[in-house]
């Protein structure tokens, strides 16, 4: 199946690949005890806090938990909209 | 100096803790070490049947802890291998019959007499697990290449680190190289990538394990099955020997031949 997919260019990932990505996602949340729901709350609060100081592009904002070995990292990439008032 | 205490644990049940404890204990004893295997799964005693020593039990771990017998009376000597002993768990009690300090005391009493003390931990992360890791000098986490088992293993890795008992090392059990090859099973590299701990060994899926458990003869004692070889290699690594990982990748290249053979047999 894996070989067939590769030969004929199927986009469907193997179950091994699916397992690994599901594991990575669930583990990073397990390790810091942050559920996806809590992550959303955190993101919302970040938006409201930062918006007090600068205008941000909420659509382009990325907040992620990543891991390097057993070290977890919370990264926020928040595009700031032009500081000058557009008028 | 005395014995090194090694605890085998996993988080999830049914991934091979007891099989690994029985085989590593036997393999270490076959290499001339004095070994005692302790079943710490109070209430769900199983190491005795896997090792084939169930008919010889008189006293158990809880009896020792409560002072109902002396240590010597609870030690069951394996008659097949020199210097291999086992202490069974109590069957009619539960985990609360023992505290972590009891396990430390039991091991301290055994240390001068042995080179290795292997502890078969119960599944889970509650008191039974805490008891099992309390006296450990090193901890081996065993998992299978499945999302549920790896997830539980990760939880245990975290708890062991939090207890200051790390770093734990990993035994990857029941790997099926052909499934990995066709993209349907997590590979060793995948598991190591997510768990980020040291690999102690890989044990391939092997029907001989079931047969040997049926008979109560650890697979390392009998033929040179692949799983038996893998456990012997792990035992050697525990002794500090530099043993390369087994080559598990030989089968897929001839798979079209074996498939034809399989069709013929089925037909």
Boltz contact constraints between the chains, C-beta under 6 A:
constraints:
  - contact:
      token1: [A, 1]
      token2: [B, 182]
      max_distance: 6.0
  - contact:
      token1: [A, 2]
      token2: [B, 182]
      max_distance: 6.0
  - contact:
      token1: [A, 2]
      token2: [B, 183]
      max_distance: 6.0
  - contact:
      token1: [A, 14]
      token2: [B, 183]
      max_distance: 6.0
  - contact:
      token1: [A, 15]
      token2: [B, 184]
      max_distance: 6.0
  - contact:
      token1: [A, 16]
      token2: [B, 183]
      max_distance: 6.0
  - contact:
      token1: [A, 16]
      token2: [B, 184]
      max_distance: 6.0
  - contact:
      token1: [A, 16]
      token2: [B, 185]
      max_distance: 6.0
  - contact:
      token1: [A, 16]
      token2: [B, 186]
      max_distance: 6.0
  - contact:
      token1: [A, 19]
      token2: [B, 147]
      max_distance: 6.0
  - contact:
      token1: [A, 19]
      token2: [B, 186]
      max_distance: 6.0
  - contact:
      token1: [A, 20]
      token2: [B, 190]
      max_distance: 6.0
  - contact:
      token1: [A, 23]
      token2: [B, 147]
      max_distance: 6.0
  - contact:
      token1: [A, 23]
      token2: [B, 150]
      max_distance: 6.0
  - contact:
      token1: [A, 23]
      token2: [B, 194]
      max_distance: 6.0
  - contact:
      token1: [A, 24]
      token2: [B, 194]
      max_distance: 6.0
  - contact:
      token1: [A, 27]
      token2: [B, 154]
      max_distance: 6.0
  - contact:
      token1: [A, 27]
      token2: [B, 194]
      max_distance: 6.0
  - contact:
      token1: [A, 69]
      token2: [B, 196]
      max_distance: 6.0
  - contact:
      token1: [A, 70]
      token2: [B, 196]
      max_distance: 6.0
